[in-house]
Amino acid sequence: MAKRVVPEAARRRRRPTKQGQVLTHAHIVETALRMLREHGAAGLTARRLGLALGADASTVYRYFRGMDDLILAIADELFGHAMASFTPTGDWRADLRELGLRIHHAYLAHPQAAVLTASRVTGRPNEVASDEMILGVLRGAGFDDAEAVRIYHAFIDQSLAFAILDAATLALPKAAREADEEVWRDTYARLPASTHPHIAATAPLLVARMNDSAYPAALDMLLSSAAARLAAAHAERSGTTGRDDPAR
């Protein structure tokens, strides 16, 4: 059974913890993010979090219904990091590109947290604000509601999918990550054209590109596709208006 969360005013500690901190929701989330960065998902437990906070483990449950509730709060915090100081310019394509890169960057700044949270839906303020912004940019650009939702769906899933993929790479032990990176040079680049003509022909490009994230390129492809669909919709509407206009 989920534990009852004590209201903010009632749960605030009257005195600092052993580290001299007064516990708040935000401080617990930031401490959990640090623990994930340093110890990975296996290192984030209520007991260890309590030790890091200088408080009893049970104190965490005064702020969160359980560890999964904390994970959702961490996911929402990453959206908050992504949206911090973002101001739309009015250029829908530039704004969506900036938002996508911000989301991707926010997750990669905390790879262990990204692997743990990017597949979750929180319904919390920062996530909701991000969704409202993205849909607002699309509808403001002239996409109808069905098309706006279609593009939003592809946009946010693409952003989070690449966040998980790239974060999982960053979360690997250094030796494993470097070994994976060397495969492109030590294996693919040495395959003979007689057996693998296409890999051999593109090997220098594969070595140069494959250890970098494909997200910026994939994002540009998605936005180009959206722009083409918007142009086609405008052209169709203009053509229909022209045929139906009795003055023409």
Accessible surface in RSA format (square Angstrom, percent):
REM  Atomic radii and reference values for relative SASA: ProtOr
REM  Chains: A
REM  Algorithm: Lee & Richards
REM  Probe-radius: 1.40
REM  Slices: 20
REM RES _ NUM      All-atoms   Total-Side   Main-Chain    Non-polar    All polar
REM                ABS   REL    ABS   REL    ABS   REL    ABS   REL    ABS   REL
RES MET A   1   234.28 121.3 150.06  99.3  84.21 200.5 124.91 106.2 109.37 144.9
RES ALA A   2    74.92  68.9  44.44  68.6  30.47  69.3  52.39  73.8  22.52  59.7
RES LYS A   3   109.05  53.2 101.34  62.2   7.70  18.3  54.70  49.2  54.35  57.9
RES ARG A   4   187.00  78.5 163.26  83.2  23.74  56.5  84.83 115.9 102.17  61.9
RES VAL A   5    35.45  23.3  19.86  18.0  15.59  37.6  19.86  17.3  15.59  42.3
RES VAL A   6    19.81  13.0  19.81  17.9   0.00   0.0  19.81  17.2   0.00   0.0
RES PRO A   7    84.94  61.9  75.30  68.6   9.65  35.1  84.94  70.1   0.00   0.0
RES GLU A   8    64.77  37.2  58.55  44.3   6.22  14.8  44.44  86.0  20.33  16.6
RES ALA A   9    84.68  77.9  64.35  99.3  20.33  46.2  64.87  91.3  19.81  52.5
RES ALA A  10    62.38  57.4  36.36  56.1  26.02  59.2  46.20  65.1  16.19  42.9
RES ARG A  11    25.49  10.7  23.00  11.7   2.49   5.9   0.00   0.0  25.49  15.4
RES ARG A  12   116.73  49.0 104.24  53.1  12.49  29.7  33.13  45.3  83.60  50.7
RES ARG A  13    61.54  25.8  48.21  24.6  13.34  31.8  20.45  27.9  41.10  24.9
RES ARG A  14   237.94  99.9 194.17  99.0  43.77 104.2  75.48 103.2 162.46  98.5
RES ARG A  15   170.39  71.5 169.21  86.3   1.19   2.8  56.11  76.7 114.29  69.3
RES PRO A  16    71.94  52.4  62.34  56.8   9.60  34.9  62.34  51.5   9.60  59.7
RES THR A  17     7.37   5.2   0.00   0.0   7.37  17.6   1.21   1.6   6.16   9.3
RES LYS A  18   189.80  92.6 147.34  90.4  42.45 101.1  99.55  89.6  90.25  96.1
RES GLN A  19   105.92  59.2  73.45  53.7  32.47  77.3  48.50 103.2  57.42  43.6
RES GLY A  20    53.00  65.4   0.00   N/A  53.00  65.4  26.19  71.9  26.82  60.1
RES GLN A  21    82.25  46.0  80.95  59.2   1.30   3.1   6.49  13.8  75.76  57.5
RES VAL A  22    66.30  43.6  56.60  51.2   9.69  23.4  56.60  49.2   9.69  26.3
RES LEU A  23     0.30   0.2   0.05   0.0   0.25   0.6   0.05   0.0   0.25   0.7
RES THR A  24    49.85  35.5  49.85  50.5   0.00   0.0  44.15  59.3   5.70   8.6
RES HIS A  25    67.34  36.8  66.84  46.5   0.50   1.3  45.41  46.8  21.94  25.5
RES ALA A  26    64.69  59.5  59.19  91.3   5.50  12.5  63.08  88.8   1.61   4.3
RES HIS A  27    48.68  26.6  43.45  30.2   5.23  13.4  31.59  32.6  17.10  19.9
RES ILE A  28     0.11   0.1   0.11   0.1   0.00   0.0   0.11   0.1   0.00   0.0
RES VAL A  29     2.28   1.5   2.28   2.1   0.00   0.0   2.28   2.0   0.00   0.0
RES GLU A  30    74.82  43.0  70.00  53.0   4.82  11.5  42.02  81.3  32.80  26.8
RES THR A  31     7.51   5.3   5.14   5.2   2.38   5.7   2.71   3.6   4.80   7.3
RES ALA A  32     0.00   0.0   0.00   0.0   0.00   0.0   0.00   0.0   0.00   0.0
RES LEU A  33     1.81   1.0   1.09   0.8   0.73   1.8   1.09   0.8   0.73   2.0
RES ARG A  34    88.84  37.3  88.67  45.2   0.17   0.4  34.48  47.1  54.36  32.9
RES MET A  35     7.90   4.1   7.90   5.2   0.00   0.0   7.90   6.7   0.00   0.0
RES LEU A  36     0.46   0.3   0.46   0.3   0.00   0.0   0.46   0.3   0.00   0.0
RES ARG A  37   116.73  49.0  95.53  48.7  21.21  50.5  45.43  62.1  71.30  43.2
RES GLU A  38    98.65  56.6  63.45  48.0  35.20  83.8  31.92  61.7  66.73  54.5
RES HIS A  39   114.26  62.4  86.17  59.9  28.08  71.8  58.08  59.9  56.17  65.4
RES GLY A  40     9.07  11.2   0.00   N/A   9.07  11.2   7.66  21.0   1.40   3.1
RES ALA A  41    49.50  45.5  35.64  55.0  13.85  31.5  35.84  50.5  13.65  36.2
RES ALA A  42    92.79  85.3  65.65 101.3  27.13  61.7  78.36 110.4  14.43  38.2
RES GLY A  43     1.58   1.9   0.00   N/A   1.58   1.9   1.24   3.4   0.34   0.8
RES LEU A  44    15.72   8.8   2.57   1.8  13.15  33.1   2.57   1.8  13.15  35.4
RES THR A  45    54.68  38.9  52.02  52.7   2.66   6.3  53.33  71.6   1.35   2.0
RES ALA A  46    13.99  12.9  11.18  17.3   2.81   6.4  11.18  15.7   2.81   7.4
RES ARG A  47   145.76  61.2 142.29  72.5   3.46   8.2  68.71  93.9  77.05  46.7
RES ARG A  48   105.66  44.4 102.97  52.5   2.68   6.4  21.60  29.5  84.06  50.9
RES LEU A  49     0.00   0.0   0.00   0.0   0.00   0.0   0.00   0.0   0.00   0.0
RES GLY A  50     0.49   0.6   0.00   N/A   0.49   0.6   0.49   1.3   0.00   0.0
RES LEU A  51   118.71  66.1 104.59  74.8  14.13  35.5 107.19  75.3  11.53  31.0
RES ALA A  52    33.42  30.7   9.73  15.0  23.69  53.9  21.81  30.7  11.61  30.7
RES LEU A  53     2.08   1.2   0.25   0.2   1.83   4.6   1.57   1.1   0.50   1.4
RES GLY A  54     7.75   9.6   0.00   N/A   7.75   9.6   4.56  12.5   3.19   7.1
RES ALA A  55    15.89  14.6   0.00   0.0  15.89  36.2   7.65  10.8   8.24  21.8
RES ASP A  56    96.04  67.3  80.66  80.3  15.38  36.4  35.58  83.7  60.47  60.3
RES ALA A  57    30.53  28.1  25.87  39.9   4.66  10.6  25.87  36.4   4.66  12.3
RES SER A  58    68.91  58.2  62.79  83.8   6.12  14.1  44.81  95.4  24.10  33.8
RES THR A  59    14.15  10.1  13.39  13.6   0.76   1.8   4.29   5.8   9.86  14.9
RES VAL A  60     0.49   0.3   0.43   0.4   0.07   0.2   0.49   0.4   0.00   0.0
RES TYR A  61    56.13  26.2  52.43  29.8   3.70   9.6  30.59  23.0  25.54  31.5
RES ARG A  62   100.29  42.1  99.74  50.8   0.54   1.3  32.07  43.8  68.22  41.3
RES TYR A  63     5.30   2.5   0.11   0.1   5.19  13.5   0.08   0.1   5.21   6.4
RES PHE A  64     1.27   0.6   1.27   0.8   0.00   0.0   1.27   0.8   0.00   0.0
RES ARG A  65   132.90  55.8 125.67  64.1   7.23  17.2  27.80  38.0 105.10  63.7
RES GLY A  66    16.92  20.9   0.00   N/A  16.92  20.9  16.77  46.0   0.15   0.3
RES MET A  67    47.48  24.6  42.39  28.1   5.09  12.1  42.39  36.0   5.09   6.7
RES ASP A  68    76.54  53.6  70.07  69.7   6.47  15.3  38.36  90.3  38.18  38.1
RES ASP A  69    18.37  12.9  14.48  14.4   3.89   9.2   7.10  16.7  11.27  11.2
RES LEU A  70     0.00   0.0   0.00   0.0   0.00   0.0   0.00   0.0   0.00   0.0
RES ILE A  71    18.13  10.3  18.13  13.5   0.00   0.0  18.13  13.1   0.00   0.0
RES LEU A  72    28.61  15.9  28.61  20.5   0.00   0.0  28.61  20.1   0.00   0.0
RES ALA A  73     5.18   4.8   0.45   0.7   4.72  10.7   1.95   2.7   3.22   8.5
RES ILE A  74     0.00   0.0   0.00   0.0   0.00   0.0   0.00   0.0   0.00   0.0
RES ALA A  75     2.02   1.9   2.02   3.1   0.00   0.0   2.02   2.8   0.00   0.0
RES ASP A  76    12.91   9.0  12.91  12.9   0.00   0.0   2.77   6.5  10.14  10.1
RES GLU A  77    45.79  26.3  44.89  34.0   0.90   2.2   1.58   3.1  44.21  36.1
RES LEU A  78     0.09   0.1   0.00   0.0   0.09   0.2   0.00   0.0   0.09   0.2
RES PHE A  79     6.47   3.2   6.37   3.9   0.10   0.3   6.47   3.9   0.00   0.0
RES GLY A  80    18.27  22.5   0.00   N/A  18.27  22.5  11.74  32.2   6.52  14.6
RES HIS A  81    70.00  38.3  51.74  36.0  18.26  46.7  41.44  42.7  28.56  33.2
RES ALA A  82     3.09   2.8   0.67   1.0   2.42   5.5   2.88   4.1   0.21   0.5
RES MET A  83    32.24  16.7  23.87  15.8   8.37  19.9  23.64  20.1   8.60  11.4
RES ALA A  84    57.92  53.3  43.09  66.5  14.83  33.7  53.67  75.6   4.25  11.2
RES SER A  85   110.47  93.4  67.85  90.6  42.62  98.2  48.50 103.3  61.97  86.8
RES PHE A  86    23.85  11.9   4.92   3.0  18.93  49.3   5.42   3.3  18.44  52.8
RES THR A  87   102.89  73.2  90.02  91.3  12.88  30.7  64.35  86.4  38.55  58.3
RES PRO A  88    61.65  44.9  46.15  42.1  15.50  56.3  46.15  38.1  15.50  96.3
RES THR A  89   106.75  75.9  66.10  67.0  40.65  96.9  74.56 100.2  32.19  48.7
RES GLY A  90    72.18  89.0   0.00   N/A  72.18  89.0  40.16 110.2  32.02  71.7
RES ASP A  91    79.59  55.8  70.28  70.0   9.31  22.0  29.59  69.6  50.01  49.9
RES TRP A  92    41.19  16.5  39.30  19.0   1.89   4.4  25.16  13.4  16.04  26.0
RES ARG A  93    89.73  37.7  89.68  45.7   0.05   0.1  32.56  44.5  57.17  34.6
RES ALA A  94    49.42  45.4  37.58  58.0  11.84  26.9  44.43  62.6   4.99  13.2
RES ASP A  95     4.12   2.9   3.96   3.9   0.16   0.4   0.16   0.4   3.96   3.9
RES LEU A  96     0.00   0.0   0.00   0.0   0.00   0.0   0.00   0.0   0.00   0.0
RES ARG A  97    82.59  34.7  82.59  42.1   0.00   0.0  29.69  40.6  52.90  32.1
RES GLU A  98    74.40  42.7  72.48  54.8   1.92   4.6  22.84  44.2  51.56  42.1
RES LEU A  99     0.58   0.3   0.58   0.4   0.00   0.0   0.58   0.4   0.00   0.0
RES GLY A 100     0.00   0.0   0.00   N/A   0.00   0.0   0.00   0.0   0.00   0.0
RES LEU A 101    52.54  29.3  49.63  35.5   2.91   7.3  50.08  35.2   2.47   6.6
RES ARG A 102    58.94  24.7  53.68  27.4   5.27  12.5  20.25  27.7  38.69  23.4
RES ILE A 103     0.52   0.3   0.52   0.4   0.00   0.0   0.52   0.4   0.00   0.0
RES HIS A 104    15.59   8.5  15.59  10.8   0.00   0.0   5.50   5.7  10.09  11.7
RES HIS A 105   130.49  71.3 128.33  89.2   2.16   5.5  84.44  87.0  46.05  53.6
RES ALA A 106     6.09   5.6   2.22   3.4   3.87   8.8   6.03   8.5   0.06   0.2
RES TYR A 107     2.31   1.1   2.31   1.3   0.00   0.0   0.33   0.2   1.98   2.4
RES LEU A 108    38.84  21.6  31.09  22.2   7.75  19.5  31.27  22.0   7.57  20.4
RES ALA A 109    51.82  47.7  27.09  41.8  24.74  56.3  39.35  55.4  12.47  33.0
RES HIS A 110    24.24  13.2  23.66  16.4   0.58   1.5  15.85  16.3   8.39   9.8
RES PRO A 111    23.74  17.3  23.74  21.6   0.00   0.0  23.74  19.6   0.00   0.0
RES GLN A 112    47.38  26.5  45.92  33.6   1.46   3.5   3.52   7.5  43.86  33.3
RES ALA A 113     0.82   0.8   0.36   0.6   0.46   1.0   0.36   0.5   0.46   1.2
RES ALA A 114     0.00   0.0   0.00   0.0   0.00   0.0   0.00   0.0   0.00   0.0
RES VAL A 115    67.99  44.7  53.25  48.2  14.74  35.5  53.25  46.3  14.74  40.0
RES LEU A 116    58.55  32.6  47.20  33.8  11.35  28.5  49.89  35.0   8.66  23.3
RES THR A 117     0.68   0.5   0.00   0.0   0.68   1.6   0.00   0.0   0.68   1.0
RES ALA A 118     3.33   3.1   0.00   0.0   3.33   7.6   0.23   0.3   3.10   8.2
RES SER A 119    84.64  71.5  52.82  70.5  31.82  73.3  40.64  86.5  44.00  61.6
RES ARG A 120    83.28  35.0  74.01  37.7   9.27  22.1  21.82  29.8  61.46  37.2
RES VAL A 121   129.12  85.0 106.28  96.2  22.85  55.1 106.28  92.3  22.85  62.0
RES THR A 122    19.68  14.0   0.52   0.5  19.16  45.7   1.65   2.2  18.03  27.3
RES GLY A 123    54.55  67.3   0.00   N/A  54.55  67.3  27.44  75.3  27.11  60.7
RES ARG A 124    53.84  22.6  52.00  26.5   1.84   4.4  22.61  30.9  31.23  18.9
RES PRO A 125   106.72  77.8  95.01  86.6  11.72  42.6 102.92  85.0   3.80  23.6
RES ASN A 126    49.96  34.5  48.77  47.1   1.19   2.9   1.34   3.2  48.62  47.0
RES GLU A 127    15.26   8.8  15.26  11.5   0.00   0.0   6.47  12.5   8.78   7.2
RES VAL A 128    79.61  52.4  78.69  71.2   0.92   2.2  79.14  68.8   0.47   1.3
RES ALA A 129    52.97  48.7  43.45  67.0   9.52  21.7  49.50  69.7   3.47   9.2
RES SER A 130     0.07   0.1   0.07   0.1   0.00   0.0   0.07   0.1   0.00   0.0
RES ASP A 131    31.74  22.2  31.74  31.6   0.00   0.0  11.57  27.2  20.17  20.1
RES GLU A 132   122.60  70.4 119.04  90.1   3.56   8.5  43.22  83.6  79.38  64.8
RES MET A 133    52.49  27.2  47.47  31.4   5.02  11.9  43.04  36.6   9.45  12.5
RES ILE A 134     0.37   0.2   0.37   0.3   0.00   0.0   0.37   0.3   0.00   0.0
RES LEU A 135    47.92  26.7  47.92  34.3   0.00   0.0  47.92  33.7   0.00   0.0
RES GLY A 136    39.51  48.7   0.00   N/A  39.51  48.7  30.20  82.9   9.31  20.8
RES VAL A 137    17.18  11.3   7.64   6.9   9.54  23.0  14.77  12.8   2.41   6.5
RES LEU A 138     0.02   0.0   0.02   0.0   0.00   0.0   0.02   0.0   0.00   0.0
RES ARG A 139   139.37  58.5 123.81  63.1  15.57  37.1  28.87  39.5 110.51  67.0
RES GLY A 140    70.90  87.4   0.00   N/A  70.90  87.4  37.31 102.4  33.59  75.2
RES ALA A 141    23.15  21.3   0.00   0.0  23.15  52.7   9.39  13.2  13.76  36.5
RES GLY A 142    33.44  41.2   0.00   N/A  33.44  41.2  25.01  68.6   8.43  18.9
RES PHE A 143    10.25   5.1   1.73   1.1   8.51  22.2   4.08   2.5   6.17  17.7
RES ASP A 144    87.98  61.6  75.70  75.3  12.28  29.0  42.23  99.4  45.75  45.6
RES ASP A 145    83.93  58.8  79.48  79.1   4.44  10.5  35.66  83.9  48.27  48.1
RES ALA A 146    81.65  75.1  63.13  97.4  18.52  42.1  73.08 102.9   8.57  22.7
RES GLU A 147    29.65  17.0  28.95  21.9   0.71   1.7  16.09  31.1  13.57  11.1
RES ALA A 148     0.51   0.5   0.51   0.8   0.00   0.0   0.51   0.7   0.00   0.0
RES VAL A 149    84.73  55.8  84.73  76.7   0.00   0.0  84.73  73.6   0.00   0.0
RES ARG A 150   126.57  53.1 116.94  59.6   9.63  22.9  49.20  67.2  77.37  46.9
RES ILE A 151     6.17   3.5   4.51   3.4   1.67   4.0   6.17   4.4   0.00   0.0
RES TYR A 152    42.99  20.1  42.99  24.5   0.00   0.0  26.01  19.5  16.98  20.9
RES HIS A 153   107.07  58.5 107.04  74.4   0.04   0.1  62.36  64.3  44.71  52.0
RES ALA A 154    47.55  43.7  36.16  55.8  11.39  25.9  45.55  64.2   2.00   5.3
RES PHE A 155     0.02   0.0   0.01   0.0   0.01   0.0   0.01   0.0   0.01   0.0
RES ILE A 156    14.49   8.2  14.49  10.8   0.00   0.0  14.49  10.4   0.00   0.0
RES ASP A 157    72.74  51.0  68.73  68.4   4.01   9.5  26.43  62.2  46.32  46.2
RES GLN A 158    35.06  19.6  27.98  20.5   7.08  16.8  17.39  37.0  17.67  13.4
RES SER A 159     0.00   0.0   0.00   0.0   0.00   0.0   0.00   0.0   0.00   0.0
RES LEU A 160    24.97  13.9  24.97  17.9   0.00   0.0  24.97  17.5   0.00   0.0
RES ALA A 161    58.22  53.5  47.35  73.1  10.87  24.7  53.00  74.6   5.22  13.8
RES PHE A 162    38.51  19.3  37.67  23.3   0.84   2.2  38.44  23.3   0.06   0.2
RES ALA A 163     0.00   0.0   0.00   0.0   0.00   0.0   0.00   0.0   0.00   0.0
RES ILE A 164    57.17  32.5  57.17  42.6   0.00   0.0  57.17  41.2   0.00   0.0
RES LEU A 165   108.62  60.5 104.55  74.8   4.07  10.2 108.13  75.9   0.49   1.3
RES ASP A 166    19.80  13.9  17.98  17.9   1.82   4.3   6.82  16.1  12.98  12.9
RES ALA A 167     0.00   0.0   0.00   0.0   0.00   0.0   0.00   0.0   0.00   0.0
RES ALA A 168    42.56  39.1  37.19  57.4   5.38  12.2  38.89  54.8   3.67   9.7
RES THR A 169    56.96  40.5  55.41  56.2   1.56   3.7  33.94  45.6  23.02  34.8
RES LEU A 170    78.87  43.9  65.34  46.7  13.53  34.0  65.34  45.9  13.53  36.4
RES ALA A 171    29.89  27.5  10.58  16.3  19.31  43.9  13.84  19.5  16.05  42.5
RES LEU A 172    66.50  37.0  59.20  42.4   7.29  18.3  60.75  42.7   5.75  15.5
RES PRO A 173    93.86  68.4  81.59  74.4  12.27  44.6  93.86  77.5   0.00   0.0
RES LYS A 174   138.19  67.4 129.85  79.7   8.35  19.9  72.69  65.4  65.50  69.8
RES ALA A 175    77.32  71.1  65.92 101.7  11.40  25.9  70.18  98.8   7.13  18.9
RES ALA A 176    39.94  36.7  31.17  48.1   8.77  19.9  38.80  54.6   1.13   3.0
RES ARG A 177    54.30  22.8  54.28  27.7   0.02   0.0   2.77   3.8  51.53  31.2
RES GLU A 178    72.97  41.9  72.50  54.9   0.46   1.1  23.32  45.1  49.65  40.5
RES ALA A 179    52.87  48.6  46.47  71.7   6.40  14.6  49.12  69.2   3.75   9.9
RES ASP A 180    81.32  57.0  76.15  75.8   5.17  12.2  22.48  52.9  58.85  58.7
RES GLU A 181    63.82  36.6  60.71  45.9   3.11   7.4  14.83  28.7  48.99  40.0
RES GLU A 182    72.95  41.9  72.72  55.0   0.23   0.6  11.56  22.4  61.40  50.1
RES VAL A 183    63.37  41.7  61.89  56.0   1.47   3.5  63.28  55.0   0.09   0.2
RES TRP A 184    51.79  20.8  51.79  25.1   0.00   0.0  37.86  20.2  13.93  22.6
RES ARG A 185   127.06  53.4 125.10  63.8   1.96   4.7  54.26  74.1  72.81  44.1
RES ASP A 186    57.72  40.4  47.24  47.0  10.48  24.8  21.36  50.3  36.36  36.3
RES THR A 187    67.95  48.3  63.10  64.0   4.85  11.5  43.37  58.3  24.57  37.1
RES TYR A 188    69.69  32.5  69.69  39.7   0.00   0.0  24.87  18.7  44.82  55.2
RES ALA A 189    43.18  39.7  18.42  28.4  24.76  56.3  18.47  26.0  24.72  65.5
RES ARG A 190   180.30  75.7 151.57  77.3  28.74  68.4  56.32  77.0 123.99  75.1
RES LEU A 191    47.40  26.4  40.40  28.9   7.00  17.6  40.58  28.5   6.82  18.3
RES PRO A 192    69.87  50.9  60.32  55.0   9.55  34.7  69.87  57.7   0.00   0.0
RES ALA A 193    64.13  59.0  52.30  80.7  11.82  26.9  52.34  73.7  11.79  31.2
RES SER A 194   103.60  87.5  59.26  79.1  44.33 102.1  58.02 123.5  45.58  63.9
RES THR A 195    88.77  63.1  60.86  61.7  27.90  66.5  65.11  87.5  23.65  35.8
RES HIS A 196    74.69  40.8  70.00  48.7   4.69  12.0  45.58  47.0  29.10  33.9
RES PRO A 197    69.71  50.8  64.69  59.0   5.02  18.3  64.87  53.6   4.84  30.1
RES HIS A 198   150.59  82.3 147.14 102.3   3.45   8.8 103.13 106.3  47.46  55.2
RES ILE A 199    46.76  26.6  45.70  34.0   1.06   2.6  46.50  33.5   0.26   0.7
RES ALA A 200    28.28  26.0  11.54  17.8  16.74  38.1  13.81  19.4  14.47  38.3
RES ALA A 201    81.69  75.1  44.51  68.7  37.18  84.6  56.30  79.3  25.39  67.2
RES THR A 202    57.50  40.9  57.33  58.1   0.18   0.4  51.53  69.2   5.97   9.0
RES ALA A 203     7.70   7.1   7.61  11.8   0.08   0.2   7.70  10.8   0.00   0.0
RES PRO A 204    96.82  70.6  83.27  75.9  13.56  49.3  91.15  75.3   5.67  35.3
RES LEU A 205   115.04  64.1 114.65  82.0   0.39   1.0 114.91  80.7   0.13   0.3
RES LEU A 206    40.46  22.5  39.71  28.4   0.75   1.9  40.40  28.4   0.06   0.2
RES VAL A 207    51.50  33.9  42.05  38.1   9.46  22.8  42.05  36.5   9.46  25.6
RES ALA A 208    70.94  65.2  42.27  65.2  28.66  65.2  52.22  73.5  18.72  49.6
RES ARG A 209   150.75  63.3 144.76  73.8   5.99  14.3  42.46  58.0 108.29  65.6
RES MET A 210    89.88  46.5  70.85  46.9  19.03  45.3  50.84  43.2  39.04  51.7
RES ASN A 211    71.38  49.2  39.20  37.9  32.18  77.5  22.25  53.5  49.13  47.5
RES ASP A 212   101.86  71.3  85.70  85.3  16.16  38.2  29.42  69.2  72.44  72.2
RES SER A 213    45.37  38.3  17.29  23.1  28.07  64.7  21.68  46.2  23.69  33.2
RES ALA A 214    56.35  51.8  48.47  74.8   7.88  17.9  53.35  75.1   3.00   7.9
RES TYR A 215     0.00   0.0   0.00   0.0   0.00   0.0   0.00   0.0   0.00   0.0
RES PRO A 216    49.78  36.3  49.75  45.4   0.03   0.1  49.78  41.1   0.00   0.0
RES ALA A 217    36.72  33.8  27.57  42.5   9.16  20.8  34.06  48.0   2.66   7.0
RES ALA A 218    17.97  16.5  14.89  23.0   3.08   7.0  16.69  23.5   1.28   3.4
RES LEU A 219     0.00   0.0   0.00   0.0   0.00   0.0   0.00   0.0   0.00   0.0
RES ASP A 220    50.90  35.7  50.73  50.5   0.17   0.4  21.63  50.9  29.27  29.2
RES MET A 221   137.82  71.4 128.92  85.3   8.90  21.2 103.20  87.7  34.61  45.9
RES LEU A 222    27.04  15.1  18.99  13.6   8.04  20.2  25.65  18.0   1.38   3.7
RES LEU A 223     0.43   0.2   0.43   0.3   0.00   0.0   0.43   0.3   0.00   0.0
RES SER A 224    50.04  42.3  44.90  59.9   5.13  11.8  30.44  64.8  19.60  27.5
RES SER A 225    61.40  51.9  52.08  69.5   9.32  21.5  33.65  71.7  27.75  38.9
RES ALA A 226     2.81   2.6   1.12   1.7   1.70   3.9   2.34   3.3   0.47   1.2
RES ALA A 227    26.69  24.5  21.68  33.5   5.00  11.4  22.48  31.7   4.20  11.1
RES ALA A 228    63.27  58.2  49.97  77.1  13.30  30.3  58.22  82.0   5.05  13.4
RES ARG A 229   101.48  42.6  93.22  47.5   8.26  19.7  26.07  35.6  75.41  45.7
RES LEU A 230    15.26   8.5  14.56  10.4   0.70   1.8  15.26  10.7   0.00   0.0
RES ALA A 231    61.08  56.2  51.41  79.3   9.67  22.0  56.84  80.0   4.24  11.2
RES ALA A 232    61.31  56.4  49.76  76.8  11.55  26.3  57.24  80.6   4.08  10.8
RES ALA A 233    33.50  30.8  28.70  44.3   4.80  10.9  32.81  46.2   0.69   1.8
RES HIS A 234    79.14  43.3  77.14  53.6   2.00   5.1  51.56  53.1  27.58  32.1
RES ALA A 235    66.66  61.3  50.30  77.6  16.36  37.2  58.44  82.3   8.22  21.8
RES GLU A 236   126.55  72.7 115.94  87.7  10.61  25.3  43.47  84.1  83.08  67.8
RES ARG A 237   113.13  47.5 109.17  55.7   3.96   9.4  72.98  99.7  40.15  24.3
RES SER A 238    76.30  64.5  61.34  81.9  14.96  34.5  37.72  80.3  38.58  54.0
RES GLY A 239    30.07  37.1   0.00   N/A  30.07  37.1  28.13  77.2   1.95   4.4
RES THR A 240    56.76  40.4  56.71  57.5   0.04   0.1  46.55  62.5  10.21  15.4
RES THR A 241    88.85  63.2  83.02  84.2   5.83  13.9  63.33  85.1  25.53  38.6
RES GLY A 242    19.59  24.2   0.00   N/A  19.59  24.2  14.94  41.0   4.65  10.4
RES ARG A 243   186.42  78.3 150.21  76.6  36.21  86.2  77.00 105.2 109.42  66.3
RES ASP A 244   105.21  73.7  80.49  80.1  24.72  58.5  33.51  78.9  71.70  71.5
RES ASP A 245    51.18  35.9  43.24  43.0   7.94  18.8   9.61  22.6  41.57  41.5
RES PRO A 246   133.56  97.3  95.98  87.5  37.58 136.6 108.24  89.4  25.32 157.4
RES ALA A 247    95.08  87.4  51.91  80.1  43.16  98.2  63.86  89.9  31.22  82.7
RES ARG A 248   206.35  86.6 140.07  71.4  66.28 157.8  62.28  85.1 144.07  87.3
END  Absolute sums over single chains surface
CHAIN  1 A    14150.4      11617.7       2532.7       8339.3       5811.0
END  Absolute sums over all chains
TOTAL         14150.4      11617.7       2532.7       8339.3       5811.0
